[in-house]
């Protein structure tokens, strides 16, 4: 499963946190590169929550369990 599943409806993590988990310098252009010089936060709690959510999703997929959802099947 690709990391893009982390930003999908299944987990819904912000792209910024996924970028930090993947250790990407910037995914928003030149202005973000400038502010990155001043942003020395490691975002460890946010990255831990992201990876824990991803691990739970992978475990659910691997075990075949249905994920709780607000989607209701429509009658035909």
MDAnalysis code that builds the backbone (N, CA, C; Angstrom):
import MDAnalysis as mda
import numpy as np

u = mda.Universe.empty(228, n_residues=76, atom_resindex=np.repeat(np.arange(76), 3), trajectory=True)
u.add_TopologyAttr("name", ["N", "CA", "C"] * 76)
u.add_TopologyAttr("resid", np.arange(1, 77))
u.add_TopologyAttr("resname", ["UNK", "UNK", "UNK", "UNK", "UNK", "UNK", "UNK", "UNK", "UNK", "UNK", "UNK", "UNK", "UNK", "UNK", "UNK", "UNK", "UNK", "UNK", "UNK", "UNK", "UNK", "UNK", "UNK", "UNK", "UNK", "UNK", "UNK", "UNK", "UNK", "UNK", "UNK", "UNK", "UNK", "UNK", "UNK", "UNK", "UNK", "UNK", "UNK", "UNK", "UNK", "UNK", "UNK", "UNK", "UNK", "UNK", "UNK", "UNK", "UNK", "UNK", "UNK", "UNK", "UNK", "UNK", "UNK", "UNK", "UNK", "UNK", "UNK", "UNK", "UNK", "UNK", "UNK", "UNK", "UNK", "UNK", "UNK", "UNK", "UNK", "UNK", "UNK", "UNK", "UNK", "UNK", "UNK", "UNK"])
u.atoms.positions = np.array([
    [0.850, -1.176, 0.000],
    [0.000, 0.000, 0.000],
    [0.887, 1.227, 0.000],
    [0.526, 2.186, -0.787],
    [1.347, 3.388, -0.902],
    [1.022, 4.389, 0.206],
    [1.972, 5.282, 0.500],
    [1.728, 6.313, 1.511],
    [0.589, 7.250, 1.152],
    [0.192, 7.310, -0.143],
    [-0.912, 8.203, -0.502],
    [-2.213, 7.759, 0.161],
    [-2.290, 6.505, 0.592],
    [-3.468, 6.055, 1.330],
    [-3.589, 6.790, 2.655],
    [-2.489, 7.322, 3.138],
    [-2.516, 8.057, 4.396],
    [-3.304, 9.354, 4.261],
    [-3.302, 9.955, 3.072],
    [-4.019, 11.207, 2.871],
    [-5.415, 10.987, 2.319],
    [-5.765, 9.765, 2.005],
    [-7.074, 9.480, 1.422],
    [-8.169, 9.544, 2.475],
    [-9.386, 9.264, 2.034],
    [-10.530, 9.250, 2.963],
    [-10.360, 8.182, 4.030],
    [-9.566, 7.165, 3.756],
    [-9.439, 6.046, 4.687],
    [-8.777, 6.466, 5.988],
    [-7.759, 7.307, 5.922],
    [-7.100, 7.782, 7.135],
    [-7.262, 9.288, 7.281],
    [-7.102, 10.019, 6.193],
    [-7.346, 11.455, 6.198],
    [-6.294, 12.319, 6.877],
    [-5.042, 11.937, 6.787],
    [-3.985, 12.740, 7.386],
    [-3.640, 13.919, 6.485],
    [-3.250, 15.039, 7.072],
    [-2.829, 16.182, 6.258],
    [-1.580, 15.850, 5.450],
    [-1.498, 16.370, 4.240],
    [-0.331, 16.119, 3.382],
    [0.958, 16.566, 4.050],
    [0.883, 17.635, 4.816],
    [2.077, 18.142, 5.499],
    [2.676, 17.079, 6.407],
    [1.838, 16.383, 7.188],
    [2.329, 15.361, 8.113],
    [2.868, 14.170, 7.334],
    [2.184, 13.773, 6.261],
    [2.686, 12.672, 5.431],
    [4.050, 13.039, 4.849],
    [4.198, 14.291, 4.416],
    [5.497, 14.746, 3.905],
    [6.574, 14.625, 4.969],
    [6.226, 14.961, 6.208],
    [7.189, 14.851, 7.302],
    [7.527, 13.394, 7.591],
    [6.524, 12.516, 7.567],
    [6.763, 11.088, 7.789],
    [7.724, 10.553, 6.728],
    [7.527, 10.975, 5.483],
    [8.367, 10.517, 4.374],
    [9.679, 11.289, 4.273],
    [9.838, 12.298, 5.137],
    [11.024, 13.144, 5.181],
    [11.218, 13.949, 3.897],
    [10.129, 14.385, 3.299],
    [10.208, 15.259, 2.136],
    [10.481, 16.679, 2.610],
    [11.324, 17.370, 1.892],
    [11.683, 18.738, 2.278],
    [10.488, 19.670, 2.155],
    [9.799, 19.622, 1.016],
    [8.673, 20.512, 0.797],
    [7.836, 19.981, -0.350],
    [6.526, 20.129, -0.239],
    [5.668, 19.750, -1.365],
    [4.734, 20.894, -1.731],
    [5.074, 22.102, -1.250],
    [4.184, 23.231, -1.522],
    [4.872, 24.381, -2.238],
    [6.078, 24.196, -2.710],
    [6.724, 25.248, -3.484],
    [7.806, 25.992, -2.741],
    [8.288, 27.071, -3.372],
    [9.433, 27.818, -2.857],
    [9.188, 28.481, -1.510],
    [7.985, 29.011, -1.274],
    [7.746, 29.698, -0.009],
    [7.879, 28.757, 1.175],
    [7.468, 27.500, 0.995],
    [7.602, 26.522, 2.078],
    [9.069, 26.220, 2.355],
    [9.904, 26.235, 1.322],
    [11.331, 25.984, 1.515],
    [11.954, 27.081, 2.375],
    [11.499, 28.310, 2.209],
    [12.018, 29.417, 3.007],
    [11.613, 29.253, 4.464],
    [10.353, 28.953, 4.727],
    [9.911, 28.804, 6.117],
    [10.480, 27.550, 6.758],
    [10.868, 26.558, 5.966],
    [11.450, 25.338, 6.527],
    [12.747, 25.628, 7.274],
    [13.434, 26.673, 6.878],
    [14.669, 27.061, 7.557],
    [14.386, 27.392, 9.016],
    [13.233, 27.993, 9.290],
    [12.879, 28.413, 10.644],
    [12.093, 27.358, 11.413],
    [11.516, 26.419, 10.715],
    [10.680, 25.388, 11.355],
    [11.555, 24.204, 11.732],
    [12.009, 24.185, 12.971],
    [12.896, 23.117, 13.439],
    [12.139, 22.052, 14.231],
    [10.837, 22.112, 14.215],
    [10.025, 21.134, 14.916],
    [10.150, 19.781, 14.210],
    [10.326, 18.713, 14.968],
    [10.443, 17.367, 14.392],
    [9.075, 16.730, 14.154],
    [8.013, 17.310, 14.727],
    [6.646, 16.796, 14.566],
    [6.538, 15.318, 14.960],
    [7.262, 14.921, 15.998],
    [7.255, 13.524, 16.406],
    [5.879, 13.015, 16.833],
    [5.120, 13.736, 17.665],
    [3.796, 13.221, 18.043],
    [2.875, 13.057, 16.831],
    [2.915, 14.032, 15.916],
    [2.069, 13.952, 14.726],
    [2.490, 12.796, 13.826],
    [3.791, 12.593, 13.682],
    [4.271, 11.485, 12.851],
    [3.924, 10.142, 13.490],
    [4.026, 10.052, 14.802],
    [3.656, 8.809, 15.492],
    [2.177, 8.489, 15.286],
    [1.310, 9.499, 15.443],
    [-0.123, 9.270, 15.230],
    [-0.388, 8.844, 13.793],
    [0.310, 9.451, 12.844],
    [0.125, 9.104, 11.434],
    [0.525, 7.654, 11.177],
    [1.673, 7.265, 11.701],
    [2.134, 5.897, 11.467],
    [1.279, 4.873, 12.206],
    [0.774, 5.228, 13.384],
    [-0.129, 4.325, 14.103],
    [-1.435, 4.144, 13.332],
    [-1.976, 5.229, 12.799],
    [-3.213, 5.133, 12.003],
    [-2.991, 4.289, 10.761],
    [-1.850, 4.451, 10.122],
    [-1.532, 3.670, 8.932],
    [-1.381, 2.192, 9.286],
    [-0.724, 1.900, 10.424],
    [-0.555, 0.519, 10.876],
    [-1.898, -0.138, 11.152],
    [-2.815, 0.610, 11.761],
    [-4.153, 0.070, 12.031],
    [-4.866, -0.250, 10.725],
    [-4.794, 0.678, 9.758],
    [-5.438, 0.439, 8.463],
    [-4.842, -0.786, 7.780],
    [-3.516, -0.904, 7.762],
    [-2.879, -2.059, 7.135],
    [-3.267, -3.359, 7.830],
    [-3.363, -3.321, 9.144],
    [-3.773, -4.497, 9.905],
    [-5.203, -4.898, 9.564],
    [-6.099, -3.905, 9.451],
    [-7.491, -4.190, 9.092],
    [-7.575, -4.802, 7.694],
    [-6.816, -4.262, 6.765],
    [-6.831, -4.786, 5.399],
    [-6.273, -6.204, 5.373],
    [-5.189, -6.418, 6.089],
    [-4.533, -7.719, 6.104],
    [-5.405, -8.791, 6.752],
    [-6.165, -8.427, 7.767],
    [-6.984, -9.404, 8.483],
    [-8.346, -9.617, 7.826],
    [-8.704, -8.733, 6.895],
    [-9.999, -8.863, 6.228],
    [-11.163, -8.291, 7.012],
    [-10.869, -7.628, 8.143],
    [-11.938, -7.024, 8.943],
    [-12.525, -5.823, 8.219],
    [-13.809, -5.632, 8.389],
    [-14.479, -4.455, 7.836],
    [-14.193, -3.267, 8.727],
    [-13.929, -2.138, 8.130],
    [-13.695, -0.916, 8.886],
    [-15.030, -0.233, 9.165],
    [-15.190, 0.294, 10.368],
    [-16.400, 1.033, 10.698],
    [-16.566, 2.198, 9.709],
    [-17.785, 2.403, 9.266],
    [-17.988, 3.415, 8.249],
    [-19.367, 4.038, 8.417],
    [-19.520, 5.223, 7.892],
    [-20.825, 5.874, 7.886],
    [-21.527, 5.681, 6.561],
    [-20.976, 4.820, 5.711],
    [-21.575, 4.542, 4.419],
    [-22.614, 3.442, 4.564],
    [-23.795, 3.699, 4.043],
    [-24.888, 2.732, 4.127],
    [-25.166, 2.203, 2.736],
    [-25.271, 0.890, 2.597],
    [-25.568, 0.295, 1.297],
    [-26.986, 0.678, 0.876],
    [-27.137, 1.070, -0.380],
    [-28.436, 1.466, -0.905],
    [-29.168, 0.248, -1.440],
    [-30.452, 0.228, -1.212],
    [-31.270, -0.856, -1.762],
    [-31.507, -0.598, -3.237],
    [-31.531, -1.657, -4.014],
    [-31.794, -1.485, -5.448],
    [-33.152, -1.993, -5.844],
])
